[in-house]
Structures are given as C-alpha cells and as structure tokens.
Amino acid sequence: MEEAAHEASLSPNGVPWLYALFYMLFIFFLFVMFSPVLLEIDQHVKKFLLKCRFTLHNIVHKDKENDDLKTDHLGRP
C-alpha cells in the first residue's frame, strides 16, 4: 500500500491553519477584552475636543464683541 501523498495535509503550502485559527481567536479575545477601555478613551478624547472647540468658539465671540470697528457682512471695515 502506498502512503498518503505529502501534499494531502492539513497545512497546504506550509500554512499551519490551526495556528492561524488560534491566532485569530486570540486577537478577537484581546479586542473584546480591551474594547471597554478603548471606548472610554474615545469618550475622553471627544470630550476634550468638544471643550477645545467651545473654548475657541467663546474666544472668537469675545473678540467680536470687543471689536470697535464697524464691519459689513464680509468682515471688511
């Protein structure tokens, strides 16, 4: 009897499919474990950006209120 051909294995082209499957499951596990932390970081970043935006908005409006020059709708004197 002949033995099974060497090409008929669970890892064609030298790719260990079982290891690749475990690797994908491990990456998914890490994503699930760290997703609450990533969401919290995202919320903090959004809060910070909104605070910066409103601060800049208030500064611009204060400058417009203190401007003594009369300007037209295009901002020209």
QUIDARA-V71481 format. One record per residue. N is the residue number from 1. RES is the residue in one small letter. PHI is phi in whole degrees, -180 to 180 (* if undefined). Layout:
n->{N;N}
res->{RES;RES}
phi->{PHI;PHI}
This chain:
n->{1;2;3;4;5;6;7;8;9;10;11;12;13;14;15;16;17;18;19;20;21;22;23;24;25;26;27;28;29;30;31;32;33;34;35;36;37;38;39;40;41;42;43;44;45;46;47;48;49;50;51;52;53;54;55;56;57;58;59;60;61;62;63;64;65;66;67;68;69;70;71;72;73;74;75;76;77}
res->{m;e;e;a;a;h;e;a;s;l;s;p;n;g;v;p;w;l;y;a;l;f;y;m;l;f;i;f;f;l;f;v;m;f;s;p;v;l;l;e;i;d;q;h;v;k;k;f;l;l;k;c;r;f;t;l;h;n;i;v;h;k;d;k;e;n;d;d;l;k;t;d;h;l;g;r;p}
phi->{*;-89;-78;-63;-62;-66;-73;-87;-130;-77;-123;-68;58;76;-95;-77;-63;-66;-66;-64;-63;-63;-63;-64;-64;-65;-64;-62;-61;-63;-62;-65;-69;-97;-64;-62;-66;-65;-66;-66;-61;-61;-65;-64;-64;-63;-60;-62;-66;-65;-62;-63;-65;-69;-63;-63;-61;-66;-63;-63;-69;-64;-64;-68;-68;-86;-77;-85;-77;-82;-126;-86;-67;-95;86;-93;-71}
